Each structure stands twice: as C-alpha cells, then as structure tokens.
Amino acid sequence: MALGKVLLIIGLIFYTFVTMLGGNPEGDRFGFRYWKKPGSFAELYYTGNLGRFLGFLQCLIQASFTIAGPDYVSMAAGEAENPRVVLPKAFKAVFYRLTTFFMLGSLCVGINVPYDDPTLIAAFKDGKPGAAASPYVVSMIRLRIGVLPHIVNAMVLTSALSAGNSYVYCASRSLYGLALEGKAPKMFTKCTKNGVPIYSVALVLLISLLSFLQVSNNASVVLGWFVSLVSSPNACSCTIADRYRLLHLSS
C-alpha cells in the first residue's frame, strides 16, 4: 500500500504535465491558466494582498496537519535491524519525499483546478459525498477522461488504509513508551507474546472511532476541529483573521 501511494503521486504528476500541454480529450492546452484567472492565491477574510496572505497561511496550517514522516522513522528505530545503517537512508528518503512529492503535488493541484471551482466549493461547504473533493478527479471529469477517476479513487482508498496503519502503529508505540516511563498507566505496557502492546493498540483503535463524527457533521468541519486542536492548542477557536484583528486593535 505504501508503494501504491508513491505510484499514485508520480502518476498524478505525469498526468498534470501531459494534460496541461494539451494531452487530453478536449485538446485544451491550459498550462498555467488558472494562475492568472482567478489567480494563484485565494483571498480570505480580506481583499488584496492581505487577503491572499491570510489564505496562504490558512492553507499552510491545513497542509502541515497532514505532513508526517521523520517522526515515523524515529519511532521504528527501536524495532529495526541494524538501525545505524538503515535509519540514515530512511531519513534521507523522507526528506526527498517531502520536498519532491508534497511540493510538486501542491503545485499540480493549483494547475489542474481553480480555487473557485463550483464542484470543489460544493464538496467542502455542502459536504457532498464521493470524489467531488479531489482536485485531480474534478480535473479528469472536466476534461472528460473516463475510467481514470475510478482508478485514482481506488488508489486513494489504499493510501488511506496505509496512512491509518502508520497512525495506529506510531500512536500505540508512543503510548507504550509513555507507560514505560511512568507517564501513562502501567496497564499500557502489557504486550503479547509477539511484542505487540495490546492495550495501547486497543485504545488507539477506540480513539479512531472519532472519525464517525462526520456522520452528523460535514467532513470538512470535523477536519477543521482536529486541525485546530493539533495546530493551535492554546487558542483552537481563534482563526488567523481573529488574531490579525487582535494585533491590529492592540497596535
């Protein structure tokens, strides 16, 4: 599944390059059209440069919530064979992945779909189900490309399973480590014969049930709650614009 994520992002980068140069059923050589109209930066709360800057910061917070990698490698060090040889290579691979896949992937999203696309807006504001929230799938539908959207959706599903597997592993090992240091209940040090911290894994799986919050609320709203909880622990209900207003008033 991890290999599938790599193949997916590489395929989507090549898809963007080919279609932007006119390699699509519509024959539309759109290039960087959406960077000019409506623009490369969306305005948030304010107009002009300030609004575009706030929009960039809001996007940066959302994106940083999903970036992970070096912490996963360090957590696996205790269970790796010959870590002095393996881990340096793993850390270097993570660095190249973050700088290449994440940055190029973000660039491709802005090339494929404008930020004011009605399908994307409806997907996030109205909580429409399906693949409406995927910029790549929206682009494929716009260009009348068949079959490929279904393949992308299937690979995205496997990527989500792979990410969930990593989260359960790292969260349970973190809780296990805290228990060993006496910073968590001792019961979480209980392991099976194979060395799996069974109670730590069980608790993490129970926490994952919070994902069912999106049944009664918009999925984007629930994601916003988690982002605010993790990225702004001291003022999770205070938005970037609110902080700017407070600074502006105090000055």
C-alpha positions in Angstrom: 0.0 0.0 0.0 2.9 2.4 0.7 4.3 1.6 -2.8 0.8 2.4 -4.2 1.0 5.9 -2.7 4.3 6.5 -4.4 3.0 5.3 -7.7 -0.2 7.3 -7.3 1.6 10.7 -6.7 4.1 10.0 -9.5 1.2 9.1 -11.9 -0.7 12.3 -11.0 2.3 14.5 -11.5 2.8 13.0 -15.0 -1.0 13.3 -15.6 -0.8 17.0 -14.8 2.2 17.6 -17.1 0.6 15.8 -20.0 -2.8 17.3 -19.8 -1.6 20.9 -19.2 0.3 20.7 -22.5 -2.9 19.6 -24.4 -2.7 15.8 -24.0 -6.4 15.4 -23.1 -9.6 14.5 -24.9 -10.6 18.2 -25.1 -7.3 19.2 -26.6 -7.2 22.1 -24.2 -3.6 23.4 -23.7 -4.5 25.2 -20.4 -1.0 25.4 -18.9 -0.9 27.9 -16.0 -4.3 29.5 -17.0 -5.8 29.2 -13.5 -2.8 31.1 -12.0 -4.0 34.1 -14.0 -7.8 33.6 -13.7 -8.9 33.5 -11.0 -5.3 33.7 -9.6 -2.8 31.5 -7.8 -3.8 32.8 -4.3 -7.4 32.8 -2.9 -8.4 35.8 -0.7 -9.6 35.0 2.8 -11.5 37.4 5.1 -9.9 40.5 3.4 -9.3 41.6 -0.2 -5.9 42.4 -1.8 -2.5 41.3 -0.6 -3.6 40.8 3.0 -6.4 38.5 2.0 -4.2 36.4 -0.2 -1.6 36.2 2.6 -4.2 35.0 5.1 -5.4 32.5 2.5 -1.9 31.2 2.1 -1.5 30.9 5.9 -4.8 29.0 6.3 -3.7 26.6 3.6 -0.3 26.2 5.2 -1.9 25.2 8.5 -4.2 22.6 6.8 -1.3 21.2 4.8 1.0 20.9 7.8 -1.6 18.8 9.6 -1.1 16.0 7.0 2.7 16.1 6.8 4.4 13.2 8.6 7.5 11.1 8.0 10.6 11.8 10.1 8.8 11.0 13.3 7.6 7.7 12.0 11.1 6.7 11.1 12.5 7.6 14.5 9.7 5.5 16.2 10.6 2.5 14.2 14.2 2.7 15.2 13.7 0.5 18.3 12.4 -2.3 16.2 14.7 -2.0 13.2 17.6 -4.3 12.4 20.9 -2.6 12.2 19.5 0.9 12.8 22.9 2.7 12.3 22.9 1.6 8.7 19.2 1.6 7.9 17.9 4.8 9.6 20.2 7.3 7.8 19.0 6.1 4.5 15.4 6.2 5.6 15.7 9.8 6.9 17.2 10.9 3.6 14.4 9.2 1.7 11.8 11.0 3.8 13.5 14.4 3.1 13.4 13.9 -0.7 9.8 12.6 -0.4 8.7 15.7 1.5 10.4 18.2 -0.8 9.5 16.5 -4.0 6.1 14.8 -3.7 4.5 17.3 -1.4 5.6 20.4 -3.2 5.1 19.1 -6.7 1.7 17.6 -5.6 0.6 21.0 -4.3 1.8 22.7 -7.5 -0.2 20.2 -9.6 -3.4 20.8 -7.7 -3.2 24.5 -8.5 -2.5 23.8 -12.1 -5.4 21.4 -12.6 -8.3 23.2 -10.9 -9.0 26.8 -10.0 -9.7 27.5 -6.3 -13.2 28.9 -7.2 -14.3 25.7 -9.0 -18.0 25.2 -8.1 -17.6 21.4 -7.7 -14.9 21.8 -5.1 -16.7 24.6 -3.3 -19.9 22.5 -3.1 -17.9 19.4 -1.9 -16.3 21.3 1.1 -19.2 23.6 2.0 -22.1 21.2 1.4 -20.3 18.0 2.3 -21.2 16.3 -0.9 -20.2 12.6 -1.0 -18.0 10.9 -3.5 -14.9 12.2 -5.3 -16.0 15.8 -5.6 -13.4 16.9 -3.1 -10.5 15.5 -5.2 -9.0 18.2 -7.4 -7.5 15.5 -9.7 -10.8 13.8 -10.2 -12.6 17.1 -10.8 -10.0 17.9 -13.4 -10.5 14.5 -15.1 -14.2 14.9 -15.2 -13.8 18.4 -16.6 -11.6 17.1 -19.4 -13.9 14.2 -20.0 -11.4 11.5 -19.1 -13.1 8.2 -18.4 -12.1 5.2 -16.2 -9.0 7.1 -14.8 -11.1 8.8 -12.0 -12.2 5.4 -10.7 -8.6 4.1 -10.7 -7.5 7.2 -8.7 -10.3 6.8 -6.2 -9.3 3.1 -5.6 -5.6 4.0 -5.1 -6.6 6.9 -2.8 -8.5 4.4 -0.7 -5.5 2.1 -0.4 -3.4 5.2 0.6 -5.9 6.0 3.3 -5.6 2.4 4.7 -1.8 2.7 4.6 -1.9 6.0 6.5 -4.2 4.6 9.1 -1.9 1.6 9.6 1.0 4.0 10.2 -1.0 6.2 12.6 -2.1 3.2 14.7 1.5 1.9 14.9 3.0 5.3 15.9 0.3 6.3 18.3 0.3 2.9 20.1 4.1 2.9 20.4 4.1 6.4 21.8 1.6 5.4 24.4 3.6 2.3 25.2 6.8 4.4 25.6 5.0 6.9 27.9 3.8 3.9 30.1 7.3 2.6 30.3 8.4 6.0 31.6 5.6 6.1 34.2 3.8 9.0 32.4 0.8 6.8 31.5 -1.0 4.0 33.3 1.1 0.9 33.7 -1.5 -1.3 32.0 -0.4 0.0 28.6 2.9 -1.8 29.0 1.2 -5.1 28.6 2.4 -6.9 25.4 1.5 -10.1 23.6 4.0 -12.9 23.0 4.9 -11.2 19.7 5.7 -7.9 21.5 2.6 -6.0 20.5 1.3 -3.6 23.2 -2.2 -4.9 23.1 -3.9 -2.4 25.4 -2.2 0.6 23.7 -3.3 -0.6 20.3 -6.9 -1.1 21.6 -7.1 2.4 23.0 -5.8 3.9 19.8 -8.4 2.0 17.8 -11.1 3.3 20.1 -9.9 6.9 19.6 -10.2 6.3 15.8 -13.9 6.0 16.3 -14.0 9.8 16.4 -14.0 9.6 12.6 -17.7 8.8 12.9 -18.2 12.5 13.9 -18.5 13.2 10.2 -21.8 11.2 10.1 -23.6 14.0 11.8 -21.4 16.9 10.6 -19.7 18.0 7.5 -16.4 16.1 7.0 -14.5 19.4 6.3 -15.9 20.8 9.6 -14.7 17.7 11.6 -11.3 18.0 9.9 -11.2 21.7 11.0 -11.8 20.6 14.6 -8.8 18.3 14.5 -6.6 20.8 12.8 -7.4 23.4 15.3 -6.9 21.0 18.2 -3.4 20.0 16.9 -2.1 23.1 15.4 -3.4 25.7 17.8 -3.7 24.1 21.3 -3.7 27.4 23.1 -6.4 29.1 21.0 -8.1 26.5 18.9 -11.2 28.6 18.3 -9.2 31.6 17.2 -8.7 31.9 13.4 -5.9 33.6 11.7 -8.1 36.6 10.9 -9.2 36.9 14.5 -5.6 37.0 15.6 -4.8 39.6 13.0 -7.7 41.8 14.2 -6.5 41.5 17.8 -3.0 42.5 16.8 -4.4 45.4 14.7 -6.6 46.7 17.5 -3.7 46.4 20.1 -1.4 48.4 17.8 
